[in-house]
């Protein structure tokens, strides 16, 4: 009986760990600034943090540095490669329209 309880507890822990892994998404964050003609963006990262929390945290990070920005977005994709491709496209697009792309070395708190 004791073995069954331990086995059951182990199964629950394994399932919980698997659900975390399934909930994690690849994302990057981007914050354009029309006023400064810049776009701030991060490299892609894997996270299970909600989009709302990521966007709020990135917004709060930029504020004290006096990095003006219009909005924050943290898009996701199907996998790491698709997010890397989206980020590269965003970087090239912003450069083509004359914006300076500023790389911000940032990951969510849960990733540090």
PAPAFI-611290 format. One line per 8 residues: number of its first residue (from 1); their letters; for each residue z, y, x of N, C-alpha, C. Coordinates in steps of 0.2 Angstrom, whole numbers, plus 2048, in hexadecimal, padded with zeros to 3 digits. Each point is the difference from the previous one (the first is absolute). Layout:
! residues N
NUM = A = Z:Y:X:Z:Y:X:Z:Y:X | ...
This chain:
! residues 112
1 = XXXXXXXX = 800:7FA:804:800:806:7FC:800:806:804 | 804:800:806:800:806:804:7FA:801:803 | 7FC:7FB:802:7FA:800:803:7FB:803:7FB | 800:7FF:7FA:7FB:802:7FB:802:808:7FF | 806:802:800:801:807:800:7FE:804:806 | 801:7FD:806:7FD:803:806:7F8:801:800 | 7FD:7FA:7FE:7F9:800:7FF:7FD:805:7FB | 804:801:7FB:7FE:805:7FA:801:807:803
9 = XXXXXXXX = 805:801:804:801:807:803:7FB:801:805 | 7FE:7FB:804:7FB:801:805:7F9:802:7FC | 7FF:7FC:7FB:7F9:801:7FC:800:807:7FD | 806:803:7FD:800:806:7FE:7FF:806:805 | 803:7FF:806:7FF:804:805:7F9:800:803 | 7FD:7FA:800:7F9:800:802:7FB:803:7FB | 801:7FF:7FA:7FC:804:7FA:801:807:801 | 806:803:801:801:807:800:7FD:803:806
17 = XXXXXXXX = 800:7FC:806:7FC:803:805:7F9:800:7FF | 7FD:7FB:7FD:7F9:800:7FE:7FE:805:7FB | 804:802:7FC:7FF:805:7FB:7FF:807:804 | 805:801:805:7FF:806:804:7FA:800:803 | 7FE:7FB:803:7FA:800:804:7FA:801:7FB | 800:7FD:7FA:7FB:802:7FB:800:807:7FE | 805:803:800:801:807:7FD:7FE:805:805 | 800:7FE:807:7FE:805:805:7F8:801:7FF
25 = XXXXXXXX = 7FF:807:802:7F9:802:7FF:7FE:804:807 | 7FA:800:801:7FD:804:806:7FF:807:7FD | 802:805:803:7FF:807:7FE:7FF:805:806 | 7FE:806:7FF:801:805:804:801:806:7FC | 803:806:803:801:806:7FC:7FC:805:803 | 7FE:805:7FB:7FB:805:802:802:807:7FC | 801:805:804:802:807:7FC:7FB:805:803 | 7FB:802:7FC:7FC:805:802:803:807:7FF
33 = XXXXXXXX = 7FD:805:803:803:807:800:7F9:804:800 | 7FE:803:7FA:7FB:804:800:801:807:803 | 807:802:800:802:807:803:7FF:800:807 | 802:7FA:803:800:7FF:808:7FA:7FD:802 | 7FB:7FE:7FC:7FA:7FC:801:802:7FA:805 | 805:7FC:7FE:802:7FA:803:801:7FB:7FB | 800:7FA:803:803:7FA:7FC:804:7FC:804 | 806:7FF:7FE:805:7FC:803:800:7F8:7FE
41 = XXXXXXXX = 7FF:7FC:804:800:7F9:7FE:804:7FB:805 | 802:7FA:7FD:803:7FB:804:7FB:7FB:802 | 802:7FB:804:7FD:7FA:801:802:7FB:7FB | 7FC:7FB:7FE:802:7FB:7FB:806:7FD:802 | 804:7FE:7FB:806:7FC:801:801:7FB:7FA | 804:7FB:801:802:7FB:7FB:806:802:7FD | 801:800:7F9:806:802:7FD:801:7FE:7F9 | 806:7FF:7FE:802:7FE:7F9:803:806:7FD
49 = XXXXXXXX = 800:806:803:803:806:7FD:7FB:803:7FB | 802:802:7FA:7FC:802:7FB:7FC:806:802 | 7FA:801:7FD:7FC:806:801:803:806:7FF | 804:801:7FB:804:806:7FE:805:802:806 | 803:7FB:802:805:801:806:7FC:802:806 | 7FB:7FD:802:7FC:801:806:7FE:807:800 | 7FD:802:7FA:7FD:807:7FF:805:805:801 | 806:7FF:7FD:806:805:800:802:800:807
57 = XXXXXXXX = 801:7FB:804:803:800:806:7FB:803:805 | 7FA:7FF:800:7FB:803:804:800:807:7FF | 800:802:7FA:800:807:7FE:806:804:803 | 806:7FC:7FF:806:803:803:800:800:808 | 7FD:7FC:803:7FF:800:807:7FC:806:803 | 7FB:801:7FC:7FB:806:802:804:807:7FF | 804:801:7FB:803:806:7FE:804:803:806 | 805:7FD:803:803:803:806:7FC:802:806
65 = XXXXXXXX = 7FB:7FC:801:7FB:802:805:7FB:806:7FF | 801:803:7FA:7FC:805:7FD:7F9:7FE:800 | 7FE:7FA:7FF:7FA:7FD:7FF:7FE:801:7F9 | 7FC:806:7FE:7FE:801:7F9:7FB:7FB:7FE | 801:7FE:7FA:7FB:7FB:7FD:800:801:7F8 | 7FB:7FE:7FE:7FF:801:7F8:803:7FA:7FC | 7FF:7FA:803:802:7FA:7FC:801:7FA:805 | 803:7FB:7FE:801:7FA:804:7FD:7FA:7FC
73 = XXXXXXXX = 7FC:7FC:803:7FE:7FA:7FD:801:7FA:805 | 802:7FA:7FE:801:7FA:804:7FC:7FB:7FD | 7F9:800:801:7FC:7FB:7FD:801:7F9:803 | 7FF:7FB:7FC:800:7F9:802:7F9:7FC:7FF | 800:7FA:803:7FA:7FD:800:801:7F8:7FF | 7FB:7FC:800:801:7F9:7FF:803:7FD:807 | 7FF:803:805:803:7FD:807:800:805:805 | 802:7FE:806:801:805:806:7F9:803:801
81 = XXXXXXXX = 7FB:7FC:801:7F9:802:802:7FD:805:7FB | 801:7FF:7F9:7FE:805:7FB:803:806:801 | 807:800:801:804:806:801:7FE:804:806 | 7FF:7FC:806:7FD:804:806:7F9:803:7FF | 7FC:7FD:7FC:7F9:802:7FF:801:807:7FB | 804:800:7FB:801:805:7FC:803:806:804 | 805:7FF:805:803:805:804:7FA:803:804 | 7FC:7FC:804:7FB:802:804:7FB:804:7FC
89 = XXXXXXXX = 7FE:7FE:7FA:7FC:804:7FC:803:807:7FE | 806:800:7FF:804:806:7FE:800:805:806 | 801:7FD:806:800:804:806:7F9:803:802 | 7FB:7FC:7FF:7F9:803:801:7FE:805:7FB | 801:7FE:7FA:7FF:805:7FB:803:807:801 | 807:800:801:803:806:801:7FD:804:806 | 7FE:7FC:806:7FD:804:805:7FA:803:7FF | 7FC:7FC:7FB:7F9:802:7FE:801:807:7FC
97 = XXXXXXXX = 805:801:7FC:801:806:7FC:803:805:804 | 801:7FF:807:803:805:804:808:800:800 | 803:7FB:7FE:807:800:801:803:7FD:806 | 805:802:803:803:7FD:806:804:7FA:7FD | 800:7FA:803:804:7FB:7FE:806:7FF:805 | 806:800:7FD:806:800:804:803:7F9:7FE | 800:7FC:806:804:7FA:7FF:807:800:800 | 804:7FE:7FB:807:800:800:802:7F9:801
105 = XXXXXXXX = 804:7FF:805:803:7F9:802:806:7FF:7FB | 7FF:7FD:7FB:805:7FF:7FB:7FF:7FA:7FC | 806:7FC:7FF:800:7FA:7FB:806:801:7FC | 800:7FD:7FA:806:800:7FC:806:7FE:803 | 805:802:7FE:807:7FE:802:801:7F9:801 | 7FD:7FC:7FB:801:7F9:800:7FC:7FD:806 | 7FC:803:803:7FB:7FD:805:803:802:807 | 805:805:801:802:802:806:805:7FB:803
